[in-house]
Amino acid sequence: MQAEIIKNIDVWSPEIIVLLVLSGFLTGVVNTLAGSGTAIGYAVFMSLGLPPAWANGTVRIGVIPQTFAAGLNFYRHKLLNLRSAVFIAVPITAGSVIGAQVAVSIDQDVFRRVIGTAMIIILFFIIFKPEKFLKEKKTDRKIKNNFWHIPLYFLIGLYGGFIHMGTGIFLLIALVAVSGYDLVKANSLKVFVVFIYTPFALAVFMINGDIHYAMGLIAATGNTIGGIFASRFAINRGAEPLRWFLTAVIVIFTAYLFGFFQFLKQL
């Protein structure tokens, strides 16, 4: 099946390369400024003919260099507490491996609906803005990594391994609202933890052959450039238009996943 899918996609054609780099760039920018930009990657990969499981695995390739660059920047500015990051990363990584295994085992038609449902949930957070759920606590109370936090982060990891899109939003909410971190430290932890668990989840897709390496690496180039561009220039006014651009992508792609356009053709 793998050879057949790759054969049907001329990934090295100029048009496909430009599409992948541009979509990767937009993914990196949106992820940095607004969040959930991975939805663009899902939409592009599946529109090019990749099955849901392949798109789910391939989209993670670009996550690694992007989060590495951002995490390194946080560490250099002494905003990253490695001890706390490791405590959180362990249950999330364990959950991600199980979640990824479920993703590669599930029926593809069912998984297509799952992606559509996840996009609707992410759409809610985009429209109503995740900042409303992230009330920064201006208090000097001591942060504690409680034992009962472990199941929560395990569940987030389970979701992240199953479908990466939106994991950052849920993780950020947990870090601020539950664990009590301020937004800056929570964001640094989020980036580092995603960087840690992604290779483990990616490995599951690699073992099962649900990766299109060429497409993933080409898109990852744009993804990394977009992330660096957005983080360096921090174009605050650019976040709002990008939010609505992402909303349009999710609405159209969700309609496609649930067969809305096919239904219109039959009318």
C-alpha positions, -999 to 999 in steps of 0.1 A, spaced: 0 0 0 28 24 8 45 20 -26 12 25 -43 4 57 -25 38 72 -31 36 62 -68 4 82 -72 19 114 -58 46 133 -77 59 149 -46 89 164 -64 69 184 -89 74 222 -85 38 227 -78 37 202 -50 69 214 -35 57 250 -35 23 239 -19 40 219 8 66 246 17 39 274 17 15 253 38 43 244 61 52 280 65 16 290 73 14 261 98 45 274 116 33 310 116 -2 301 128 10 277 154 32 304 168 8 333 167 -26 317 170 -23 280 176 -37 248 160 -20 255 127 -15 218 123 -50 217 109 -35 232 77 -11 203 74 -39 177 78 -59 194 51 -31 196 26 -18 161 32 -52 145 29 -61 166 -1 -30 153 -18 -43 117 -13 -27 106 20 -50 84 41 -59 99 75 -34 78 94 -6 88 70 -15 125 73 -16 121 111 19 107 111 35 128 85 23 161 100 44 154 131 77 156 113 75 194 111 66 196 148 101 184 159 123 212 144 98 239 152 95 230 189 132 224 192 140 259 180 114 275 203 124 254 233 160 262 228 151 299 228 132 296 261 160 277 277 186 303 266 164 330 283 162 308 315 124 305 312 124 267 311 124 246 343 138 213 331 128 194 363 91 204 360 93 198 323 105 162 328 79 155 354 51 166 330 68 150 299 69 115 313 31 108 316 24 127 284 49 107 265 36 74 279 0 85 269 12 96 234 26 62 226 -7 45 234 -27 72 216 -6 68 185 -10 30 185 -47 35 187 -46 59 158 -27 35 135 -51 7 144 -84 24 140 -106 20 109 -96 48 85 -132 59 78 -139 62 115 -107 81 120 -117 105 92 -148 113 113 -127 116 144 -104 142 127 -135 161 117 -149 161 152 -116 172 166 -115 201 142 -149 212 153 -137 212 189 -106 232 180 -128 256 161 -146 264 193 -113 274 210 -102 294 180 -134 314 177 -138 321 214 -100 324 219 -81 302 243 -70 333 262 -104 333 279 -96 300 295 -61 311 305 -65 336 334 -30 342 345 -27 340 382 -9 370 397 0 352 429 32 341 445 19 307 456 44 280 452 40 257 421 36 221 431 37 191 408 11 170 425 7 133 420 -29 137 409 -17 158 380 -1 127 364 -34 112 351 -44 145 336 -12 149 317 -14 112 307 -48 119 291 -35 149 273 -7 127 260 -32 101 249 -50 127 229 -17 142 215 -6 107 204 -39 100 188 -43 133 170 -17 161 175 -39 190 165 -50 211 195 -27 194 220 -9 227 227 -41 244 237 -52 217 261 -17 214 276 -15 252 281 -49 253 298 -38 225 322 -5 241 330 -21 275 338 -55 265 352 -45 233 371 -8 234 378 -7 272 383 21 283 360 22 318 346 16 320 309 53 326 299 65 296 319 36 275 308 43 282 272 79 272 276 69 240 292 43 233 265 69 237 238 95 215 255 70 188 264 56 186 228 92 184 215 98 154 239 67 134 232 65 139 194 94 116 184 79 88 205 45 91 189 61 96 155 81 63 160 48 44 162 37 58 129 71 50 114 70 14 126 35 10 111 46 26 78 22 54 81 46 82 71 53 99 38 89 111 45 94 133 15 62 152 19 68 156 57 103 168 53 95 193 26 66 207 46 88 207 77 112 231 60 84 257 56 71 249 91 104 257 107 109 289 87 74 300 96 79 294 133 112 313 133 97 341 113 67 345 136 87 342 169 113 367 158 90 394 145 61 387 168 35 404 146 7 408 171 -17 423 145 -11 392 123 -26 368 147 -62 379 142 -63 375 104 -45 342 107 -71 331 133 -99 336 108 -79 321 79 -74 290 100 -111 290 109 -120 290 71 -96 261 65 -111 241 93 -147 247 83 -141 238 46 -120 207 55 -144 195 81 -172 198 56 -151 177 32 -144 150 59 -181 146 67 -190 143 30 -208 176 27 -195 184 -8 -203 148 -20 -238 153 -7 -242 186 -27 -231 168 -59 -259 143 -54 -286 170 -51 
